[in-house]
Amino acid sequence: MIVERTEYKGQPVLILKRNENDKYPFSFGLSKARLIIEGFEEIKKFVAENDNKTEEKK
């Protein structure tokens, strides 16, 4: 994963890319970063519950 830091309208932003050619990077600011941190355990649980379902469809 590639992590870049930038600004949007003077506010800090993180951009997460799967690779250098990622056409749809994931970007968010400080407010959403705080939400991600607060919900991190639920996010991990969500991935664990659904990751195998994604693999089964392949």
Backbone as CSV, one residue per row, in Angstrom:
resi,resn,N_x,N_y,N_z,CA_x,CA_y,CA_z,C_x,C_y,C_z
1,MET,0.846,-1.173,0.000,0.000,0.000,0.000,0.891,1.235,0.000
2,ILE,0.454,2.235,-0.728,1.156,3.512,-0.784,0.319,4.529,-0.019
3,VAL,0.956,5.279,0.869,0.284,6.311,1.652,0.888,7.656,1.277
4,GLU,0.030,8.582,0.903,0.481,9.933,0.566,-0.244,10.927,1.462
5,ARG,0.458,11.990,1.799,-0.150,13.081,2.554,-0.225,14.289,1.638
6,THR,-1.373,14.964,1.683,-1.562,16.152,0.865,-2.486,17.095,1.614
7,GLU,-2.937,18.121,0.940,-3.883,19.071,1.525,-5.017,19.324,0.545
8,TYR,-6.169,19.621,1.092,-7.316,20.042,0.298,-7.924,21.241,0.994
9,LYS,-7.950,22.351,0.319,-8.446,23.604,0.893,-7.776,23.913,2.230
10,GLY,-6.473,23.653,2.307,-5.694,23.953,3.502,-5.800,22.935,4.622
11,GLN,-6.546,21.851,4.407,-6.737,20.824,5.436,-5.943,19.571,5.061
12,PRO,-5.376,18.880,6.064,-4.595,17.672,5.774,-5.469,16.524,5.275
13,VAL,-4.926,15.770,4.325,-5.631,14.631,3.724,-4.647,13.481,3.556
14,LEU,-5.110,12.272,3.836,-4.348,11.055,3.559,-4.944,10.395,2.330
15,ILE,-4.070,9.861,1.490,-4.501,9.116,0.310,-3.877,7.723,0.386
16,LEU,-4.714,6.694,0.335,-4.252,5.308,0.365,-4.438,4.706,-1.023
17,LYS,-3.363,4.124,-1.548,-3.406,3.498,-2.871,-2.952,2.048,-2.766
18,ARG,-3.584,1.177,-3.529,-3.168,-0.224,-3.583,-1.785,-0.342,-4.226
19,ASN,-1.553,0.489,-5.258,-0.264,0.545,-5.953,-0.159,1.894,-6.641
20,GLU,0.950,2.140,-7.302,1.185,3.443,-7.929,0.169,3.769,-9.017
21,ASN,-0.415,2.740,-9.647,-1.369,2.940,-10.741,-2.827,2.851,-10.319
22,ASP,-3.090,2.865,-9.022,-4.455,2.752,-8.506,-5.319,3.888,-9.059
23,LYS,-6.368,3.534,-9.803,-7.239,4.538,-10.406,-8.228,5.123,-9.410
24,TYR,-8.502,4.403,-8.337,-9.502,4.833,-7.366,-8.933,4.810,-5.954
25,PRO,-8.021,5.720,-5.642,-7.450,5.733,-4.292,-8.499,6.143,-3.256
26,PHE,-8.220,5.798,-2.021,-9.097,6.101,-0.891,-8.497,7.294,-0.167
27,SER,-9.242,8.387,-0.102,-8.711,9.574,0.559,-9.680,10.048,1.638
28,PHE,-9.102,10.633,2.686,-9.920,11.129,3.791,-9.131,12.145,4.594
29,GLY,-9.882,12.976,5.294,-9.292,14.005,6.129,-9.294,13.615,7.592
30,LEU,-8.997,14.581,8.409,-8.847,14.349,9.847,-10.141,13.867,10.503
31,SER,-11.249,14.450,10.124,-12.529,14.062,10.731,-12.855,12.595,10.465
32,LYS,-12.691,12.149,9.233,-12.954,10.746,8.908,-11.881,9.836,9.497
33,ALA,-10.655,10.328,9.595,-9.593,9.533,10.222,-9.954,9.234,11.681
34,ARG,-10.504,10.222,12.363,-10.939,9.998,13.754,-12.043,8.941,13.822
35,LEU,-12.988,8.995,12.883,-14.061,7.990,12.844,-13.503,6.599,12.598
36,ILE,-12.531,6.497,11.702,-11.903,5.208,11.423,-11.236,4.667,12.676
37,ILE,-10.525,5.521,13.401,-9.860,5.089,14.634,-10.892,4.627,15.662
38,GLU,-11.973,5.395,15.829,-13.014,5.033,16.792,-13.695,3.722,16.417
39,GLY,-13.852,3.471,15.126,-14.539,2.264,14.681,-13.627,1.137,14.253
40,PHE,-12.348,1.232,14.587,-11.367,0.276,14.079,-11.707,-1.168,14.423
41,GLU,-12.130,-1.435,15.634,-12.463,-2.812,16.018,-13.657,-3.331,15.220
42,GLU,-14.653,-2.495,14.972,-15.799,-2.903,14.154,-15.385,-3.121,12.704
43,ILE,-14.463,-2.298,12.207,-13.960,-2.469,10.847,-13.231,-3.801,10.727
44,LYS,-12.388,-4.118,11.702,-11.675,-5.403,11.697,-12.668,-6.563,11.732
45,LYS,-13.694,-6.450,12.559,-14.719,-7.492,12.676,-15.452,-7.661,11.343
46,PHE,-15.792,-6.551,10.703,-16.468,-6.564,9.410,-15.634,-7.293,8.363
47,VAL,-14.345,-6.991,8.309,-13.455,-7.645,7.348,-13.376,-9.143,7.638
48,ALA,-13.202,-9.498,8.904,-13.094,-10.907,9.277,-14.355,-11.679,8.903
49,GLU,-15.518,-11.081,9.117,-16.785,-11.757,8.824,-17.052,-11.889,7.324
50,ASN,-16.547,-10.951,6.550,-16.898,-10.913,5.139,-15.774,-11.270,4.183
51,ASP,-14.552,-11.327,4.667,-13.412,-11.596,3.802,-13.514,-12.977,3.162
52,ASN,-13.940,-13.970,3.929,-14.052,-15.311,3.373,-15.185,-15.409,2.363
53,LYS,-16.212,-14.590,2.484,-17.313,-14.576,1.520,-16.821,-14.069,0.167
54,THR,-15.945,-13.089,0.195,-15.361,-12.571,-1.034,-14.511,-13.629,-1.717
55,GLU,-13.747,-14.369,-0.931,-12.894,-15.420,-1.475,-13.731,-16.551,-2.081
56,GLU,-14.888,-16.848,-1.463,-15.733,-17.943,-1.952,-16.328,-17.625,-3.332
57,LYS,-16.552,-16.348,-3.629,-17.154,-15.957,-4.919,-16.167,-16.081,-6.066
58,LYS,-14.868,-16.071,-5.785,-13.858,-16.126,-6.852,-13.797,-17.462,-7.525
